[in-house]
Amino acid sequence: SNIIQAGVGRIPEDRHKDGIVGQMTVAENMILEDLSNKRIQSRGLLNREAIIQHCEDLSVKYDVRGPGANASARLLSGGNIQKLILARVFEAAPKLILANQPTRGLDMGAAADVANRLLEARQRGSGVILISEDLDEILSLSDRIMVIYDGELKAVETHDRETIGLMMAGEAA
């Protein structure tokens, strides 16, 4: 897709519907957005062994647990699907990351890992647009904050938790 070629990585809100193709294997989902990677293909022909090895390497690095690289991706838990998506996005080192609710449904350890990886991406020079309803996540990860309420986008001039919370609820200017 043009957006991927432009250097945009996406962490979708609905990881099951928009993040993976459930009928494809875990390994296939790992490479889904990076088919031109020289590590896994040569002259347009995919190297199955290299794809499996790539998947196994990333599964260790990102702690993706499940029935294995050749299993259907739909067999993974929600948290492990999220880790698969994160592996795919962060390994591509995109210029811009669109992260929509990236820690929703994850345990504290996995959520902290996501936060650290977003901060690492920022340090590498990637732009990160974080969309979240989690005020703690917003405050810990954001340089600039904007609130959307009732279709209206407002810049936030403070990192004051109460003010931002009121804006998110539509109760403050």
mmCIF file of the C-alpha atoms, coordinates in Angstrom:
data_MODEL
# 
_entry.id   MODEL 
# 
loop_
_atom_site.group_PDB 
_atom_site.id 
_atom_site.type_symbol 
_atom_site.label_atom_id 
_atom_site.label_alt_id 
_atom_site.label_comp_id 
_atom_site.label_asym_id 
_atom_site.label_entity_id 
_atom_site.label_seq_id 
_atom_site.pdbx_PDB_ins_code 
_atom_site.Cartn_x 
_atom_site.Cartn_y 
_atom_site.Cartn_z 
_atom_site.occupancy 
_atom_site.B_iso_or_equiv 
_atom_site.pdbx_formal_charge 
_atom_site.auth_seq_id 
_atom_site.auth_comp_id 
_atom_site.auth_asym_id 
_atom_site.auth_atom_id 
_atom_site.pdbx_PDB_model_num 
ATOM 1   C CA . SER A 1 1   ? 0.000   0.000   0.000  1.00 0.00 ? 1   SER A CA 1 
ATOM 2   C CA . ASN A 1 2   ? 1.122   3.587   -0.635 1.00 0.00 ? 2   ASN A CA 1 
ATOM 3   C CA . ILE A 1 3   ? 0.876   4.540   3.030  1.00 0.00 ? 3   ILE A CA 1 
ATOM 4   C CA . ILE A 1 4   ? 3.315   1.780   4.029  1.00 0.00 ? 4   ILE A CA 1 
ATOM 5   C CA . GLN A 1 5   ? 5.720   2.726   1.221  1.00 0.00 ? 5   GLN A CA 1 
ATOM 6   C CA . ALA A 1 6   ? 5.547   6.310   2.467  1.00 0.00 ? 6   ALA A CA 1 
ATOM 7   C CA . GLY A 1 7   ? 6.970   5.116   5.799  1.00 0.00 ? 7   GLY A CA 1 
ATOM 8   C CA . VAL A 1 8   ? 3.825   5.023   7.926  1.00 0.00 ? 8   VAL A CA 1 
ATOM 9   C CA . GLY A 1 9   ? 3.335   2.245   10.454 1.00 0.00 ? 9   GLY A CA 1 
ATOM 10  C CA . ARG A 1 10  ? -0.071  1.637   11.967 1.00 0.00 ? 10  ARG A CA 1 
ATOM 11  C CA . ILE A 1 11  ? -1.229  0.077   15.178 1.00 0.00 ? 11  ILE A CA 1 
ATOM 12  C CA . PRO A 1 12  ? -4.988  -0.189  14.601 1.00 0.00 ? 12  PRO A CA 1 
ATOM 13  C CA . GLU A 1 13  ? -7.635  0.063   17.297 1.00 0.00 ? 13  GLU A CA 1 
ATOM 14  C CA . ASP A 1 14  ? -9.305  -3.211  16.299 1.00 0.00 ? 14  ASP A CA 1 
ATOM 15  C CA . ARG A 1 15  ? -6.370  -5.598  16.214 1.00 0.00 ? 15  ARG A CA 1 
ATOM 16  C CA . HIS A 1 16  ? -8.503  -8.594  15.256 1.00 0.00 ? 16  HIS A CA 1 
ATOM 17  C CA . LYS A 1 17  ? -10.304 -6.952  12.319 1.00 0.00 ? 17  LYS A CA 1 
ATOM 18  C CA . ASP A 1 18  ? -7.704  -4.484  11.036 1.00 0.00 ? 18  ASP A CA 1 
ATOM 19  C CA . GLY A 1 19  ? -4.417  -5.771  12.440 1.00 0.00 ? 19  GLY A CA 1 
ATOM 20  C CA . ILE A 1 20  ? -4.139  -9.309  11.130 1.00 0.00 ? 20  ILE A CA 1 
ATOM 21  C CA . VAL A 1 21  ? -5.544  -11.657 8.535  1.00 0.00 ? 21  VAL A CA 1 
ATOM 22  C CA . GLY A 1 22  ? -6.783  -14.441 10.800 1.00 0.00 ? 22  GLY A CA 1 
ATOM 23  C CA . GLN A 1 23  ? -6.723  -17.148 8.126  1.00 0.00 ? 23  GLN A CA 1 
ATOM 24  C CA . MET A 1 24  ? -3.042  -16.513 7.382  1.00 0.00 ? 24  MET A CA 1 
ATOM 25  C CA . THR A 1 25  ? -0.257  -17.913 9.551  1.00 0.00 ? 25  THR A CA 1 
ATOM 26  C CA . VAL A 1 26  ? 1.538   -15.991 12.273 1.00 0.00 ? 26  VAL A CA 1 
ATOM 27  C CA . ALA A 1 27  ? 4.644   -15.897 10.041 1.00 0.00 ? 27  ALA A CA 1 
ATOM 28  C CA . GLU A 1 28  ? 2.687   -14.555 7.064  1.00 0.00 ? 28  GLU A CA 1 
ATOM 29  C CA . ASN A 1 29  ? 1.159   -11.848 9.226  1.00 0.00 ? 29  ASN A CA 1 
ATOM 30  C CA . MET A 1 30  ? 4.629   -10.859 10.479 1.00 0.00 ? 30  MET A CA 1 
ATOM 31  C CA . ILE A 1 31  ? 5.759   -10.039 6.933  1.00 0.00 ? 31  ILE A CA 1 
ATOM 32  C CA . LEU A 1 32  ? 2.446   -8.826  5.539  1.00 0.00 ? 32  LEU A CA 1 
ATOM 33  C CA . GLU A 1 33  ? 3.534   -5.200  5.255  1.00 0.00 ? 33  GLU A CA 1 
ATOM 34  C CA . ASP A 1 34  ? 7.173   -5.842  4.317  1.00 0.00 ? 34  ASP A CA 1 
ATOM 35  C CA . LEU A 1 35  ? 7.077   -8.219  1.351  1.00 0.00 ? 35  LEU A CA 1 
ATOM 36  C CA . SER A 1 36  ? 9.966   -6.435  -0.405 1.00 0.00 ? 36  SER A CA 1 
ATOM 37  C CA . ASN A 1 37  ? 12.333  -7.165  2.506  1.00 0.00 ? 37  ASN A CA 1 
ATOM 38  C CA . LYS A 1 38  ? 15.490  -8.722  1.008  1.00 0.00 ? 38  LYS A CA 1 
ATOM 39  C CA . ARG A 1 39  ? 15.783  -10.919 4.093  1.00 0.00 ? 39  ARG A CA 1 
ATOM 40  C CA . ILE A 1 40  ? 12.667  -12.885 3.132  1.00 0.00 ? 40  ILE A CA 1 
ATOM 41  C CA . GLN A 1 41  ? 12.576  -12.717 -0.667 1.00 0.00 ? 41  GLN A CA 1 
ATOM 42  C CA . SER A 1 42  ? 14.752  -12.711 -3.729 1.00 0.00 ? 42  SER A CA 1 
ATOM 43  C CA . ARG A 1 43  ? 13.608  -11.508 -7.150 1.00 0.00 ? 43  ARG A CA 1 
ATOM 44  C CA . GLY A 1 44  ? 10.006  -11.539 -5.983 1.00 0.00 ? 44  GLY A CA 1 
ATOM 45  C CA . LEU A 1 45  ? 10.094  -15.119 -4.686 1.00 0.00 ? 45  LEU A CA 1 
ATOM 46  C CA . LEU A 1 46  ? 9.399   -15.520 -0.993 1.00 0.00 ? 46  LEU A CA 1 
ATOM 47  C CA . ASN A 1 47  ? 11.775  -17.727 0.985  1.00 0.00 ? 47  ASN A CA 1 
ATOM 48  C CA . ARG A 1 48  ? 9.572   -19.777 3.332  1.00 0.00 ? 48  ARG A CA 1 
ATOM 49  C CA . GLU A 1 49  ? 12.440  -20.813 5.617  1.00 0.00 ? 49  GLU A CA 1 
ATOM 50  C CA . ALA A 1 50  ? 13.612  -17.206 5.949  1.00 0.00 ? 50  ALA A CA 1 
ATOM 51  C CA . ILE A 1 51  ? 10.053  -16.091 6.724  1.00 0.00 ? 51  ILE A CA 1 
ATOM 52  C CA . ILE A 1 52  ? 9.731   -18.712 9.479  1.00 0.00 ? 52  ILE A CA 1 
ATOM 53  C CA . GLN A 1 53  ? 13.124  -17.745 10.936 1.00 0.00 ? 53  GLN A CA 1 
ATOM 54  C CA . HIS A 1 54  ? 12.209  -14.043 10.777 1.00 0.00 ? 54  HIS A CA 1 
ATOM 55  C CA . CYS A 1 55  ? 8.948   -14.810 12.590 1.00 0.00 ? 55  CYS A CA 1 
ATOM 56  C CA . GLU A 1 56  ? 10.682  -16.881 15.253 1.00 0.00 ? 56  GLU A CA 1 
ATOM 57  C CA . ASP A 1 57  ? 13.298  -14.146 15.818 1.00 0.00 ? 57  ASP A CA 1 
ATOM 58  C CA . LEU A 1 58  ? 10.633  -11.451 16.189 1.00 0.00 ? 58  LEU A CA 1 
ATOM 59  C CA . SER A 1 59  ? 8.478   -13.697 18.376 1.00 0.00 ? 59  SER A CA 1 
ATOM 60  C CA . VAL A 1 60  ? 11.361  -13.943 20.837 1.00 0.00 ? 60  VAL A CA 1 
ATOM 61  C CA . LYS A 1 61  ? 12.249  -10.236 20.618 1.00 0.00 ? 61  LYS A CA 1 
ATOM 62  C CA . TYR A 1 62  ? 8.633   -9.101  21.117 1.00 0.00 ? 62  TYR A CA 1 
ATOM 63  C CA . ASP A 1 63  ? 7.499   -11.993 23.347 1.00 0.00 ? 63  ASP A CA 1 
ATOM 64  C CA . VAL A 1 64  ? 4.798   -13.210 20.948 1.00 0.00 ? 64  VAL A CA 1 
ATOM 65  C CA . ARG A 1 65  ? 3.535   -16.440 22.470 1.00 0.00 ? 65  ARG A CA 1 
ATOM 66  C CA . GLY A 1 66  ? 1.300   -18.956 20.790 1.00 0.00 ? 66  GLY A CA 1 
ATOM 67  C CA . PRO A 1 67  ? 1.101   -22.156 18.795 1.00 0.00 ? 67  PRO A CA 1 
ATOM 68  C CA . GLY A 1 68  ? 3.985   -21.246 16.481 1.00 0.00 ? 68  GLY A CA 1 
ATOM 69  C CA . ALA A 1 69  ? 4.896   -19.557 13.213 1.00 0.00 ? 69  ALA A CA 1 
ATOM 70  C CA . ASN A 1 70  ? 2.865   -21.931 11.028 1.00 0.00 ? 70  ASN A CA 1 
ATOM 71  C CA . ALA A 1 71  ? -0.317  -21.679 13.103 1.00 0.00 ? 71  ALA A CA 1 
ATOM 72  C CA . SER A 1 72  ? -3.274  -19.574 12.054 1.00 0.00 ? 72  SER A CA 1 
ATOM 73  C CA . ALA A 1 73  ? -2.932  -16.053 13.478 1.00 0.00 ? 73  ALA A CA 1 
ATOM 74  C CA . ARG A 1 74  ? -6.533  -16.144 14.740 1.00 0.00 ? 74  ARG A CA 1 
ATOM 75  C CA . LEU A 1 75  ? -5.392  -18.686 17.353 1.00 0.00 ? 75  LEU A CA 1 
ATOM 76  C CA . LEU A 1 76  ? -3.327  -16.023 19.141 1.00 0.00 ? 76  LEU A CA 1 
ATOM 77  C CA . SER A 1 77  ? -4.710  -14.210 22.181 1.00 0.00 ? 77  SER A CA 1 
ATOM 78  C CA . GLY A 1 78  ? -5.529  -10.522 21.790 1.00 0.00 ? 78  GLY A CA 1 
ATOM 79  C CA . GLY A 1 79  ? -2.363  -9.518  23.621 1.00 0.00 ? 79  GLY A CA 1 
ATOM 80  C CA . ASN A 1 80  ? -0.203  -11.702 21.399 1.00 0.00 ? 80  ASN A CA 1 
ATOM 81  C CA . ILE A 1 81  ? -1.899  -10.355 18.270 1.00 0.00 ? 81  ILE A CA 1 
ATOM 82  C CA . GLN A 1 82  ? -0.991  -6.878  19.526 1.00 0.00 ? 82  GLN A CA 1 
ATOM 83  C CA . LYS A 1 83  ? 2.623   -7.969  20.055 1.00 0.00 ? 83  LYS A CA 1 
ATOM 84  C CA . LEU A 1 84  ? 2.712   -9.389  16.502 1.00 0.00 ? 84  LEU A CA 1 
ATOM 85  C CA . ILE A 1 85  ? 1.464   -6.055  15.137 1.00 0.00 ? 85  ILE A CA 1 
ATOM 86  C CA . LEU A 1 86  ? 4.028   -4.168  17.226 1.00 0.00 ? 86  LEU A CA 1 
ATOM 87  C CA . ALA A 1 87  ? 6.832   -6.405  15.945 1.00 0.00 ? 87  ALA A CA 1 
ATOM 88  C CA . ARG A 1 88  ? 5.733   -5.806  12.361 1.00 0.00 ? 88  ARG A CA 1 
ATOM 89  C CA . VAL A 1 89  ? 5.486   -2.027  12.835 1.00 0.00 ? 89  VAL A CA 1 
ATOM 90  C CA . PHE A 1 90  ? 8.563   -1.343  14.941 1.00 0.00 ? 90  PHE A CA 1 
ATOM 91  C CA . GLU A 1 91  ? 10.869  -3.582  12.907 1.00 0.00 ? 91  GLU A CA 1 
ATOM 92  C CA . ALA A 1 92  ? 9.969   -1.579  9.795  1.00 0.00 ? 92  ALA A CA 1 
ATOM 93  C CA . ALA A 1 93  ? 11.266  1.579   11.576 1.00 0.00 ? 93  ALA A CA 1 
ATOM 94  C CA . PRO A 1 94  ? 8.595   3.817   10.023 1.00 0.00 ? 94  PRO A CA 1 
ATOM 95  C CA . LYS A 1 95  ? 8.907   7.594   9.773  1.00 0.00 ? 95  LYS A CA 1 
ATOM 96  C CA . LEU A 1 96  ? 5.467   7.969   11.341 1.00 0.00 ? 96  LEU A CA 1 
ATOM 97  C CA . ILE A 1 97  ? 3.537   5.637   13.636 1.00 0.00 ? 97  ILE A CA 1 
ATOM 98  C CA . LEU A 1 98  ? -0.227  5.935   13.976 1.00 0.00 ? 98  LEU A CA 1 
ATOM 99  C CA . ALA A 1 99  ? -0.963  4.234   17.291 1.00 0.00 ? 99  ALA A CA 1 
ATOM 100 C CA . ASN A 1 100 ? -4.671  3.874   18.054 1.00 0.00 ? 100 ASN A CA 1 
ATOM 101 C CA . GLN A 1 101 ? -5.313  2.522   21.568 1.00 0.00 ? 101 GLN A CA 1 
ATOM 102 C CA . PRO A 1 102 ? -1.994  0.584   21.467 1.00 0.00 ? 102 PRO A CA 1 
ATOM 103 C CA . THR A 1 103 ? -2.179  -0.734  25.036 1.00 0.00 ? 103 THR A CA 1 
ATOM 104 C CA . ARG A 1 104 ? -5.912  -1.449  25.340 1.00 0.00 ? 104 ARG A CA 1 
ATOM 105 C CA . GLY A 1 105 ? -6.474  -4.919  26.760 1.00 0.00 ? 105 GLY A CA 1 
ATOM 106 C CA . LEU A 1 106 ? -2.805  -5.566  27.530 1.00 0.00 ? 106 LEU A CA 1 
ATOM 107 C CA . ASP A 1 107 ? -1.441  -6.499  30.940 1.00 0.00 ? 107 ASP A CA 1 
ATOM 108 C CA . MET A 1 108 ? 0.797   -3.976  32.713 1.00 0.00 ? 108 MET A CA 1 
ATOM 109 C CA . GLY A 1 109 ? 4.043   -5.574  31.528 1.00 0.00 ? 109 GLY A CA 1 
ATOM 110 C CA . ALA A 1 110 ? 2.984   -5.675  27.882 1.00 0.00 ? 110 ALA A CA 1 
ATOM 111 C CA . ALA A 1 111 ? 1.611   -2.123  28.099 1.00 0.00 ? 111 ALA A CA 1 
ATOM 112 C CA . ALA A 1 112 ? 4.912   -0.888  29.548 1.00 0.00 ? 112 ALA A CA 1 
ATOM 113 C CA . ASP A 1 113 ? 6.757   -2.612  26.695 1.00 0.00 ? 113 ASP A CA 1 
ATOM 114 C CA . VAL A 1 114 ? 4.537   -0.860  24.135 1.00 0.00 ? 114 VAL A CA 1 
ATOM 115 C CA . ALA A 1 115 ? 5.174   2.490   25.832 1.00 0.00 ? 115 ALA A CA 1 
ATOM 116 C CA . ASN A 1 116 ? 8.937   1.908   25.826 1.00 0.00 ? 116 ASN A CA 1 
ATOM 117 C CA . ARG A 1 117 ? 8.922   0.936   22.160 1.00 0.00 ? 117 ARG A CA 1 
ATOM 118 C CA . LEU A 1 118 ? 6.925   4.051   21.229 1.00 0.00 ? 118 LEU A CA 1 
ATOM 119 C CA . LEU A 1 119 ? 9.433   6.188   23.133 1.00 0.00 ? 119 LEU A CA 1 
ATOM 120 C CA . GLU A 1 120 ? 12.345  4.378   21.414 1.00 0.00 ? 120 GLU A CA 1 
ATOM 121 C CA . ALA A 1 121 ? 10.739  5.027   18.023 1.00 0.00 ? 121 ALA A CA 1 
ATOM 122 C CA . ARG A 1 122 ? 10.454  8.714   18.919 1.00 0.00 ? 122 ARG A CA 1 
ATOM 123 C CA . GLN A 1 123 ? 14.136  8.755   19.948 1.00 0.00 ? 123 GLN A CA 1 
ATOM 124 C CA . ARG A 1 124 ? 15.042  7.254   16.551 1.00 0.00 ? 124 ARG A CA 1 
ATOM 125 C CA . GLY A 1 125 ? 13.257  10.156  14.912 1.00 0.00 ? 125 GLY A CA 1 
ATOM 126 C CA . SER A 1 126 ? 9.875   8.623   14.134 1.00 0.00 ? 126 SER A CA 1 
ATOM 127 C CA . GLY A 1 127 ? 6.837   10.779  14.628 1.00 0.00 ? 127 GLY A CA 1 
ATOM 128 C CA . VAL A 1 128 ? 4.185   9.142   16.783 1.00 0.00 ? 128 VAL A CA 1 
ATOM 129 C CA . ILE A 1 129 ? 0.518   10.045  16.732 1.00 0.00 ? 129 ILE A CA 1 
ATOM 130 C CA . LEU A 1 130 ? -1.037  8.419   19.775 1.00 0.00 ? 130 LEU A CA 1 
ATOM 131 C CA . ILE A 1 131 ? -4.813  8.103   19.946 1.00 0.00 ? 131 ILE A CA 1 
ATOM 132 C CA . SER A 1 132 ? -5.870  7.049   23.406 1.00 0.00 ? 132 SER A CA 1 
ATOM 133 C CA . GLU A 1 133 ? -8.557  7.400   26.039 1.00 0.00 ? 133 GLU A CA 1 
ATOM 134 C CA . ASP A 1 134 ? -6.063  6.448   28.758 1.00 0.00 ? 134 ASP A CA 1 
ATOM 135 C CA . LEU A 1 135 ? -5.020  9.681   30.437 1.00 0.00 ? 135 LEU A CA 1 
ATOM 136 C CA . ASP A 1 136 ? -1.992  8.081   32.124 1.00 0.00 ? 136 ASP A CA 1 
ATOM 137 C CA . GLU A 1 137 ? -0.787  6.818   28.750 1.00 0.00 ? 137 GLU A CA 1 
ATOM 138 C CA . ILE A 1 138 ? -1.321  10.223  27.159 1.00 0.00 ? 138 ILE A CA 1 
ATOM 139 C CA . LEU A 1 139 ? 0.529   12.077  29.908 1.00 0.00 ? 139 LEU A CA 1 
ATOM 140 C CA . SER A 1 140 ? 3.470   9.671   30.016 1.00 0.00 ? 140 SER A CA 1 
ATOM 141 C CA . LEU A 1 141 ? 4.024   9.412   26.254 1.00 0.00 ? 141 LEU A CA 1 
ATOM 142 C CA . SER A 1 142 ? 3.032   12.744  24.751 1.00 0.00 ? 142 SER A CA 1 
ATOM 143 C CA . ASP A 1 143 ? 5.028   15.856  23.979 1.00 0.00 ? 143 ASP A CA 1 
ATOM 144 C CA . ARG A 1 144 ? 1.937   17.676  22.739 1.00 0.00 ? 144 ARG A CA 1 
ATOM 145 C CA . ILE A 1 145 ? -1.671  16.862  23.540 1.00 0.00 ? 145 ILE A CA 1 
ATOM 146 C CA . MET A 1 146 ? -4.826  17.587  21.597 1.00 0.00 ? 146 MET A CA 1 
ATOM 147 C CA . VAL A 1 147 ? -8.346  16.629  22.601 1.00 0.00 ? 147 VAL A CA 1 
ATOM 148 C CA . ILE A 1 148 ? -11.139 15.721  20.222 1.00 0.00 ? 148 ILE A CA 1 
ATOM 149 C CA . TYR A 1 149 ? -14.602 16.108  21.646 1.00 0.00 ? 149 TYR A CA 1 
ATOM 150 C CA . ASP A 1 150 ? -17.818 16.157  19.649 1.00 0.00 ? 150 ASP A CA 1 
ATOM 151 C CA . GLY A 1 151 ? -15.873 16.414  16.392 1.00 0.00 ? 151 GLY A CA 1 
ATOM 152 C CA . GLU A 1 152 ? -13.873 19.419  17.521 1.00 0.00 ? 152 GLU A CA 1 
ATOM 153 C CA . LEU A 1 153 ? -10.078 19.335  17.889 1.00 0.00 ? 153 LEU A CA 1 
ATOM 154 C CA . LYS A 1 154 ? -8.553  21.512  20.603 1.00 0.00 ? 154 LYS A CA 1 
ATOM 155 C CA . ALA A 1 155 ? -4.917  22.061  21.515 1.00 0.00 ? 155 ALA A CA 1 
ATOM 156 C CA . VAL A 1 156 ? -4.113  21.526  25.183 1.00 0.00 ? 156 VAL A CA 1 
ATOM 157 C CA . GLU A 1 157 ? -1.742  24.036  26.755 1.00 0.00 ? 157 GLU A CA 1 
ATOM 158 C CA . THR A 1 158 ? -1.218  22.089  29.957 1.00 0.00 ? 158 THR A CA 1 
ATOM 159 C CA . HIS A 1 159 ? -0.323  18.638  31.225 1.00 0.00 ? 159 HIS A CA 1 
ATOM 160 C CA . ASP A 1 160 ? -2.723  19.106  34.146 1.00 0.00 ? 160 ASP A CA 1 
ATOM 161 C CA . ARG A 1 161 ? -4.584  15.835  34.552 1.00 0.00 ? 161 ARG A CA 1 
ATOM 162 C CA . GLU A 1 162 ? -7.856  17.351  35.758 1.00 0.00 ? 162 GLU A CA 1 
ATOM 163 C CA . THR A 1 163 ? -8.025  19.974  32.996 1.00 0.00 ? 163 THR A CA 1 
ATOM 164 C CA . ILE A 1 164 ? -7.356  17.400  30.281 1.00 0.00 ? 164 ILE A CA 1 
ATOM 165 C CA . GLY A 1 165 ? -9.861  14.969  31.794 1.00 0.00 ? 165 GLY A CA 1 
ATOM 166 C CA . LEU A 1 166 ? -12.525 17.675  31.788 1.00 0.00 ? 166 LEU A CA 1 
ATOM 167 C CA . MET A 1 167 ? -11.726 18.534  28.172 1.00 0.00 ? 167 MET A CA 1 
ATOM 168 C CA . MET A 1 168 ? -12.008 14.860  27.211 1.00 0.00 ? 168 MET A CA 1 
ATOM 169 C CA . ALA A 1 169 ? -15.440 14.792  28.845 1.00 0.00 ? 169 ALA A CA 1 
ATOM 170 C CA . GLY A 1 170 ? -16.476 17.997  27.045 1.00 0.00 ? 170 GLY A CA 1 
ATOM 171 C CA . GLU A 1 171 ? -16.689 19.973  30.259 1.00 0.00 ? 171 GLU A CA 1 
ATOM 172 C CA . ALA A 1 172 ? -13.884 22.479  29.802 1.00 0.00 ? 172 ALA A CA 1 
ATOM 173 C CA . ALA A 1 173 ? -12.784 24.983  27.177 1.00 0.00 ? 173 ALA A CA 1 
# 
